[in-house]
Amino acid sequence: MIALFKIDFAECWDEFFVKLDKSEKDRLWKRIQKLAAFLKARHLKHGLPFFVVETGQYRICFEETKGIRRIMFAGNHKQYEKWYEKQ
């Protein structure tokens, strides 16, 4: 897999991620690593500069600028709704 993007992490990206059990963390972590290669993501609405990737009931949100994808959030759907309300 060729890395097209550098992966970076926002300061509080793992606020919800740390609350998940090990198998869920492993699943999301593998998906985060795949974000370095091209992976389609949908753009969030309401003018926010974020993209989201869905993995089952889990979400990963990131910003993309100049070849860098900065992970802003990783967690389940309920946690995603709480995070999204703060944005």
N, C-alpha and C positions, 0 to 999 in steps of 0.2 A: 504494500500500500504506500503510495507516494503522498507525502505531506504537502498539501497546497497552502495550508494555514498553520500558523503558530497558535498554540492554545495557551491562553492566559486566564487567570482567575481573579475575579473581583474580591474585594476585602471580605465581605460577608456572604460569599456565594454558598457556603456549606451550612448555613444556619439551619436548614431543614434536612439537608443530606445526612448530617451526623445522627439524626433521629431514626433513620431507616435501619432495618436489620442487615446483617452481612450479605446475604444473597441479593437483596435489593441494591445495596451499594455496589456490589460487584457488577451487576447487570448495567447499572447507570454508568459506572466508571468505564466499562468497555465501550459504551455508546459515546461518552465524552471523548475517548481516544480516537474514535472514528471520525469525529468532527474535524480532525486535522486534514483528512481527505475530503473531497467534495461530497457533501451530503445535503440533499434538498431540505429546506426548512421553510416554514411559512412565517410571514411577517406579522407581527402583532399589530392590532388596529389602534386607533385613537392617537396616531402620530408618535407612538413610542418607537425608539430606535432598536427594538429587540426582535430577534427571531426565536422561534420555538420548534423543538424537535420532540415528537411524541413517541414514547416507547411503552406500549401498553397503557397502563394508567399513570405512567410517570412522564414528567416534562423536564426538559432542559432548555433554559433560555440563555441566549447569548447576544452580544453586540458584535458586529463585524466591521472592522475598519482596517484598510491597507494591509491585508493579508494576516490579520490577527483576529482570532475569535476569542473574546473575553467572556467566560462563563459567569453569568450573573445569578443563576438559580438552578438547582437540581433537586427534585423531590416528587412526591406523589401529587395527584390532582387537587386534593383538598389544600395541601400546602401551597400549591401553585396559585390557587384562588386567593389565599391570604397574601402571598407575595405580590400578586398582580394588583390587589387593592392599594398597596402602599406606593405603587409606581405612579 
